[in-house]
Amino acid sequence: MTPTLAPPAMADPPILGVIAESADLARSLLDVLLREAEALGAMKLKAPTGFAEVKTRLIAAYAFKLEELREVPMVPAAESALAELRVLNDRVMDAARHNAAALEGAIEANKRLLEIVVKAVGEQSAPPTVGYGRIGNRSAVLRQGGPGVSMMITRKL
């Protein structure tokens, strides 16, 4: 009797691999977005700069995978995995909106802080005012109590 050959194992449809890779990228991006928003919320103002490069790379890779997903033929076996990816994508989009608002708030806070510092430095570094008045009179600056020098100008100079 000759042995019967088992039917060849069915390989997973290509769409399942693309969905899995997309989901991995989405989870990584979601993690970065949440950590950055948390750092911004805790006012760790230097921390967000470390996220920009990673976030940019993940966004580009995720967008590429989503484009690839559109090109791969859909099969019924992938419907549940695709539904999970949609839910995960919604979470990423919500986190991205929250992250953008947190970044905008941090930028505004930094602008206000910078304006306060610039104003304070400008007020402290103003040079003393030297006033010149008419002969025998003190300048208006001195009469107002400010620093200054009164000079009497005569023909002898």
C-alpha positions in Angstrom: 0.0 0.0 0.0 1.3 3.4 -0.9 1.3 6.1 1.7 -1.2 8.9 1.1 0.2 12.4 1.0 -1.2 14.9 3.4 -2.5 18.0 1.7 0.1 20.8 1.8 -0.3 23.1 4.8 -2.0 26.3 3.9 0.3 29.3 4.3 -1.2 32.3 6.1 -2.6 34.8 3.7 -0.2 37.7 3.1 -2.7 40.2 4.6 -2.3 38.6 8.0 1.4 39.3 8.1 0.8 42.9 7.0 -1.9 43.3 9.7 0.4 41.9 12.4 3.2 44.2 11.4 0.9 47.2 11.3 -0.5 46.3 14.7 3.1 46.1 16.1 3.9 49.5 14.7 0.6 50.9 16.0 1.4 49.6 19.5 4.9 51.1 19.5 3.6 54.4 18.2 0.8 54.5 20.8 3.4 53.8 23.6 5.6 56.7 22.4 2.6 59.1 22.1 1.4 58.2 25.6 4.9 58.5 27.2 5.5 61.9 25.5 2.1 63.3 26.6 2.8 62.0 30.2 6.2 63.7 30.2 4.6 67.0 29.0 2.0 66.7 31.6 4.6 66.3 34.3 6.4 69.4 33.0 9.5 67.4 32.1 10.2 70.0 29.5 13.4 68.4 28.2 12.0 64.9 27.9 9.7 65.4 24.8 12.7 66.3 22.6 13.8 62.7 22.9 10.6 61.4 21.4 10.6 63.4 18.2 12.9 61.2 16.2 11.4 57.9 17.3 7.9 59.2 16.8 8.7 60.5 13.3 10.2 57.1 12.3 7.2 55.1 13.7 4.7 57.4 12.0 6.4 56.9 8.6 6.7 53.2 9.0 3.0 52.9 10.2 1.8 55.0 7.2 3.8 52.8 4.9 2.3 49.6 6.3 -1.3 51.0 6.1 -0.6 51.8 2.4 0.7 48.3 1.9 -2.4 46.9 3.6 -4.6 48.6 1.0 -2.7 46.7 -1.8 -2.9 43.2 -0.3 -5.9 41.1 -1.2 -8.5 40.8 1.5 -9.5 37.3 2.7 -12.3 36.4 5.0 -9.9 34.9 7.5 -8.4 38.4 8.1 -11.6 40.2 9.0 -11.3 39.8 12.8 -7.6 40.8 12.8 -8.5 43.8 10.6 -11.3 44.8 13.1 -8.7 44.7 15.9 -6.3 46.8 13.9 -9.1 49.4 13.4 -9.7 49.6 17.1 -6.0 50.0 17.7 -5.8 52.6 15.0 -8.6 54.6 16.7 -6.6 54.5 19.9 -3.5 55.7 18.1 -5.5 58.6 16.5 -7.0 59.6 19.9 -3.5 59.5 21.5 -2.1 61.6 18.6 -4.8 64.3 19.2 -4.1 64.3 22.9 -0.3 64.4 22.2 -0.8 67.4 19.8 -2.8 69.3 22.4 -0.1 68.5 25.1 2.6 69.7 22.8 0.7 72.9 21.9 0.2 73.6 25.6 3.9 73.0 26.4 4.9 75.4 23.5 2.6 78.1 24.9 3.9 77.6 28.4 7.5 77.9 27.2 6.7 81.0 25.2 5.1 82.7 28.3 8.1 81.6 30.4 10.5 83.0 27.9 8.7 86.3 27.7 8.8 86.6 31.5 12.5 85.9 31.5 13.3 88.3 28.7 11.2 91.0 30.4 13.0 90.5 33.7 16.4 90.5 32.2 15.6 93.6 30.2 14.4 95.4 33.3 17.5 94.4 35.3 20.1 95.2 32.7 18.9 98.8 31.8 21.9 101.1 32.0 21.7 103.9 34.6 20.3 107.1 33.1 22.5 110.1 33.0 20.5 113.3 32.9 21.5 116.8 31.7 19.5 119.7 32.9 19.7 123.5 32.6 22.6 125.2 34.4 22.0 124.8 38.1 19.1 122.4 37.8 19.0 118.7 38.4 17.6 116.5 35.6 14.1 115.2 35.6 15.5 111.7 36.2 17.1 112.8 39.5 14.0 114.6 40.6 12.1 111.3 40.1 14.5 109.5 42.4 16.3 107.6 39.6 20.1 107.1 39.3 21.8 109.8 37.3 24.4 112.5 37.3 23.7 116.2 37.3 26.2 118.3 35.3 26.7 122.0 35.2 28.0 123.1 32.0 29.9 126.4 31.9 32.1 128.2 29.6 35.1 127.2 31.6 34.9 123.7 30.3 
